[in-house]
Amino acid sequence: MEANPVLCPDPYTVGKSAELICALKERGDSIVANITILTKNLPVGLGESLFDRLNSDLSHALMSINIIKGIEVGEGFSF
């Protein structure tokens, strides 16, 4: 992943991704990315029940990245 210009983990899509990004750049457009964070086997009781919940801490950390525009926990954006 670190060796290709688009930082794509799938070697089969690196070329297509690079072509798409170049085409969008020429048009003055941009592209959207979705990042999935999957957690398993978290310890029971991680985070507090009201203010410092795990969802709040993750959201705070991710929203500090300038490009992040939304965070979905569960099926939040589906409704």
C-alpha positions in Angstrom: 0.0 0.0 0.0 2.8 2.5 0.9 4.5 1.8 -2.5 1.7 3.1 -4.7 0.8 6.7 -5.3 -2.9 6.4 -4.2 -2.2 4.4 -1.0 -4.6 1.7 -2.2 -4.4 -1.6 -0.3 -5.8 -3.5 -3.4 -3.1 -3.9 -6.0 -5.7 -4.6 -8.7 -7.4 -1.2 -8.4 -4.3 1.0 -8.1 -4.2 1.9 -11.8 -7.9 2.5 -12.1 -7.9 4.6 -8.9 -4.9 6.7 -10.2 -6.7 7.3 -13.6 -9.9 8.4 -11.9 -8.1 10.8 -9.5 -6.2 12.3 -12.5 -9.3 12.7 -14.5 -11.2 14.4 -11.6 -8.3 16.7 -11.0 -8.2 17.8 -14.6 -11.9 18.7 -14.3 -11.3 20.5 -11.0 -13.4 18.0 -9.1 -12.8 15.8 -6.1 -13.7 12.3 -4.9 -15.2 10.9 -1.7 -13.8 8.2 0.4 -15.5 6.0 3.0 -13.4 4.5 5.8 -14.8 1.7 7.9 -13.5 1.0 11.4 -14.5 -2.4 12.7 -13.8 -3.3 16.3 -14.1 -6.8 17.9 -13.8 -8.1 21.4 -13.8 -4.7 23.1 -13.7 -5.0 26.9 -17.0 -4.6 28.7 -17.4 -1.1 30.2 -15.0 0.7 27.9 -15.8 4.4 28.1 -18.3 6.0 30.4 -22.0 5.7 30.2 -22.9 9.4 29.6 -20.2 11.8 28.6 -17.0 10.1 27.7 -18.4 7.2 25.7 -16.4 5.4 23.2 -18.5 6.8 20.3 -17.8 10.3 21.6 -14.1 9.7 21.9 -13.9 8.2 18.4 -16.0 11.0 16.9 -13.8 13.6 18.6 -10.6 12.1 17.3 -11.9 11.6 13.7 -13.6 15.1 13.5 -10.2 16.7 14.3 -9.1 15.6 10.8 -10.1 18.6 8.6 -11.4 16.5 5.7 -13.8 14.4 7.8 -17.4 15.6 7.2 -19.5 12.9 8.9 -19.3 9.9 11.2 -21.8 7.1 11.3 -22.1 4.8 14.3 -24.3 1.8 13.5 -27.0 2.7 11.0 -27.1 6.4 11.7 -27.0 7.7 8.1 -29.4 5.0 6.8 -32.6 6.6 8.2 
